[in-house]
Amino acid sequence: MAYYRKCIETVIEQLNKFKPEKDSREQFLEAASATLQTLSPQKQAFILEVLSGCLEYQKLLAVVVDAFYVRAGWLCPRADYNLFEVICYLATFQLEELGFQLFCDIVRAQPVDKMHKFLGFFFNPLNLCSWIKDEWSLIYETTHVRENWIDPLMRWQPEVQELIHQLEEVMAIQPPLSKSKAKVTEPKEFNLTVPRPRAIPVPEPVPVVAKSKPIPRSTYQPPKERQLLEMTKRFNRWKAEELLLKANIEEMRCAVPRPCLLQASKKKLQLQFMPRILKTPKLTFYKPNEVPVKLNTAAILREGSLYQRQVEKELQRVDKLVDGAGDFSEFLEWQKEMQAKDREEELAASACRRLQGKLSREEAILARQHLTQENKQKADQKKEEMAELKQQCAERRLQEERSMKELVEQVTEVQKNVKLAQMKLLKSRRQIVQEVIEESRELLQRTIQAAKEEQKERCELVSQLRALETQPMRKGKLVDLTQIPGYGLEGEMSVVELRERLALLKETQRREEEEKRDQIIQGKRARSQELQNMVEQISLCRAAMGRSAALRWEEKKARSAAPGTPSRDERVLELQRKIQEKVAERRRAQAAPKPVSAPGPARPKPWAHLEERHWQELQRSRERRLRALLLSSSAGGHGRRLEAA
């Protein structure tokens, strides 16, 4: 077993030396055979045969060993990679030649646990017949792989499984390595010089801070500018109210409504609350003497596309009504109810969040209190530990001072012997310096001579170049513009021909530009014609929309002129009742007799009648707004009834 172990070890050593990117296989085998001349012929032949086989079938062996490290042998070291390659080669290619007994001896000579893992992985029938066969078939032919390698390995399965079982029994019998036999590294302390203790620094004098000036009282008082601004604001407010009151008093007669002009005011309110035309753009009706604004191209196209979209939407709506589309009122009511429920849920959730915030605040206060107590306890413990550490440091400093005194005495004794050694070193260094100075002088002389020779050569070359420059040379050259240069290039021509061709090219470019200009002009004319047609179409649409709006307005006017049923809305009735009560109360207050004042000179109030007139105008304006609201609500209800019908 020791014999085979040494043979396998030599093969592994040679494989470790082999580098495929640098060494060739034949040269490496020749060098290996030269190094193995000292071994016996039988041993040398076995090693060379296994080594050459591992190098030849390295791709096949690498497939198995790499997969073993990934799947089963992740705990095995990478240094045993070549060992697994050798065992795989012997099992695949040399098992029949060696014999099973010799193969078993070789396997037993290696570490038992590693061989048990690798053989169990390699001779697993699932691995052999599945991915190992497929990977090897990518390198060699499938029939060759199956007949020469896979089938023989499958025939040796019973014997190999028995060998694996034996290795497992050996592993179970073999006692585990005791930890006492293993060498334990014992750390050694570094031989470092002990640092000197730091001297206690002299306390610096506390600087005397100059007495600061007291804070002025003006910082805690509001500035005068703010008071001035507030005063001006109040004055402006009073002035604006006075101007408003004066404007209300001196109002024009035409602004005061009269009973005879009630119908005119109704017409104005109707015009003010005129119903909008849904899904239509705002139409502008011009007077005869007004000139319409000229539209640009983008505005014309935008308005044309808008009318086109409106027509398409109207057609879609009609198709849906024909198909039987329903009303969305029930869905809208349900949606409102669900939104109200969602709102209530959101309010409840916000209340919960608010309470949770209060609770978390209380918890945070309690946690902060606990934390402060713990910090106080920790601070007390730290203070006690610091006091103990200070005592220990004082004791250590005393010991270090004693050891430093002893070291100083030893160093003074050593320095006496060092002076003699320094004198000897100085003498030897002086001799070395003199030798180096002499060598440097010789080198300087040699470099000076070499530089002089180079300078002489350069001067000779310069003189030769100047002589060549003084020789007469022919300047100028006759040029024939009709002659072809004759360089042998494709498309070669003379200068005259080139000029003619350039003139022809410019003429063709000019013609193309004129054609393009004509095309652009024709396109612009066609575009302007299209825009003109679109403007005519827009004018027709506007006229139709104006007519329809006028018809709807006439219908609305006739409907409002007819006596309608009064509104029965509770909110409106409540408002009317409140207004009547307020008016009656105000009138009663006005009609009530004023109390007789004490005898004396009466001071008439100049603004009394003006204020009363102002409040009357406000009341009238409120009544007018209420009438307008009633008219608009009745018109809206009538419109909704028509739509429902």
HELIX and SHEET records of a PDB file:
HELIX    1   1 ALA A    2  LYS A   17  1                                  16    
HELIX    2   2 ARG A   25  THR A   35  1                                  11    
HELIX    3   3 PRO A   41  GLU A   56  1                                  16    
HELIX    4   4 GLN A   58  ARG A   71  1                                  14    
HELIX    5   5 ARG A   78  ASP A   80  5                                   3    
HELIX    6   6 TYR A   81  PHE A   93  1                                  13    
HELIX    7   7 LEU A   95  LEU A   98  1                                   4    
HELIX    8   8 PHE A  100  ARG A  108  1                                   9    
HELIX    9   9 VAL A  112  PHE A  122  1                                  11    
HELIX   10  10 PRO A  125  ASN A  127  1                                   3    
HELIX   11  11 LEU A  128  ILE A  132  3                                   5    
HELIX   12  12 LYS A  133  ILE A  139  1                                   7    
HELIX   13  13 THR A  142  VAL A  145  1                                   4    
HELIX   14  14 ARG A  146  ILE A  150  3                                   5    
HELIX   15  15 ASP A  151  ARG A  155  1                                   5    
HELIX   16  16 GLN A  157  ILE A  173  1                                  17    
HELIX   17  17 ARG A  217  TYR A  220  5                                   4    
HELIX   18  18 LYS A  224  ILE A  249  1                                  26    
HELIX   19  19 ARG A  253  ALA A  255  5                                   3    
HELIX   20  20 PRO A  259  LEU A  261  5                                   3    
HELIX   21  21 LEU A  262  GLN A  272  1                                  11    
HELIX   22  22 THR A  297  ASP A  323  1                                  27    
HELIX   23  23 SER A  329  THR A  470  1                                 142    
HELIX   24  24 VAL A  495  ALA A  561  1                                  67    
HELIX   25  25 GLU A  570  ALA A  591  1                                  22    
HELIX   26  26 ALA A  608  ALA A  644  1                                  37    
END                                                                             
